[in-house]
Amino acid sequence: MQGKESASRAPQNLSSVGNDNRELPLREIDTYDGRTLKGVREALGIDIMDIAFKTKISKNFIKCIELEKFDELPTKIYVRGFVFNYAKYLSLDAKKVAEEYMKRYSLWQRANSE
């Protein structure tokens, strides 16, 4: 874990995040998926352990969220809560992030239940 300071609060001044090896202003992000969440986290310099400590989401679930390993995540209601809290910690619009992420999760769920 990096230190008390980094675990206590995410930085508020994120102006851009990495996406496909280029910088995008945060306001131009149009899809919040696992890859985008990871890019925002890395751009902020936040370690997974810091988020796990503060949000009480396991490190493994955070990695699964970022990699969209839906089959390794718990039930839908828990995933939504995890994504909401993760996005909130990153100072993103948690409701929007959770809604968009859960659309992807639901598509995966439907495709794998047939």
C-alpha positions in Angstrom: 0.0 0.0 0.0 1.3 3.4 -0.9 0.6 5.4 2.2 -2.2 6.8 4.2 -2.5 9.9 2.1 -3.1 8.1 -1.2 -5.5 5.6 0.4 -7.6 8.3 2.0 -8.8 10.1 -1.1 -8.4 10.0 -4.8 -7.0 13.1 -6.5 -9.6 15.5 -7.8 -7.8 17.1 -10.8 -7.9 14.5 -13.6 -7.8 16.3 -16.9 -6.9 13.3 -19.1 -6.6 9.6 -19.1 -4.6 7.2 -21.3 -6.6 5.2 -23.9 -4.8 3.2 -26.6 -1.5 4.9 -25.9 -2.9 8.4 -26.4 -4.2 11.0 -24.0 -7.9 11.8 -24.0 -9.5 14.6 -22.0 -11.8 13.1 -19.3 -14.8 14.9 -20.8 -14.3 13.0 -24.1 -14.7 9.5 -22.5 -17.8 8.1 -24.0 -17.7 4.5 -22.9 -16.9 3.4 -19.4 -15.6 -0.1 -19.5 -13.0 -2.0 -17.5 -10.2 -0.8 -19.7 -11.3 2.9 -19.2 -11.5 2.4 -15.5 -8.0 1.0 -15.4 -6.7 3.9 -17.6 -8.2 6.5 -15.2 -6.8 4.7 -12.2 -3.4 4.5 -13.7 -3.5 8.1 -14.9 -4.3 9.2 -11.3 -1.4 7.0 -10.1 -3.6 5.0 -7.8 -2.6 1.5 -6.9 -5.3 -1.3 -6.8 -4.4 -1.9 -3.1 -5.3 1.7 -2.3 -8.8 1.3 -3.8 -9.2 -2.1 -2.2 -8.4 -0.7 1.2 -10.6 2.4 0.9 -13.6 0.7 -0.8 -13.4 -2.7 0.8 -13.6 -4.3 -2.6 -11.2 -7.2 -3.0 -8.1 -6.7 -5.1 -9.1 -9.7 -7.2 -12.6 -8.2 -7.9 -11.0 -4.9 -8.9 -8.7 -6.7 -11.4 -11.7 -8.7 -12.7 -13.7 -5.5 -13.2 -10.8 -3.9 -15.1 -10.2 -6.9 -17.3 -14.0 -7.6 -17.6 -13.6 -11.1 -16.4 -17.3 -11.3 -15.8 -17.3 -15.0 -15.1 -15.1 -14.4 -12.1 -17.3 -11.7 -10.6 -20.1 -12.2 -8.1 -23.8 -11.7 -8.8 -25.0 -8.6 -10.7 -26.1 -6.6 -7.6 -22.7 -6.9 -6.1 -20.9 -6.0 -9.3 -23.0 -2.9 -9.7 -22.1 -1.8 -6.2 -18.4 -2.5 -6.7 -18.3 -0.6 -10.0 -20.3 2.3 -8.5 -17.9 2.6 -5.5 -14.8 2.2 -7.7 -16.0 5.0 -10.0 -16.9 7.2 -7.1 -13.4 6.7 -5.6 -12.0 7.8 -9.0 -14.2 10.9 -8.8 -16.1 9.8 -11.9 -19.9 10.0 -12.4 -20.5 6.8 -10.5 -24.1 6.4 -11.7 -23.2 6.7 -15.4 -20.2 4.5 -15.0 -22.2 1.8 -13.3 -25.0 1.9 -15.8 -22.6 1.6 -18.8 -20.5 -1.1 -17.2 -23.6 -3.1 -16.3 -24.9 -2.9 -19.9 -21.7 -4.8 -20.9 -22.1 -7.2 -18.0 -25.8 -7.9 -19.0 -24.8 -8.5 -22.6 -22.2 -11.0 -21.5 -24.7 -12.6 -19.2 -27.3 -13.0 -21.9 -24.7 -14.4 -24.4 -23.6 -17.0 -21.8 -27.0 -18.1 -20.6 -28.2 -19.5 -23.9 
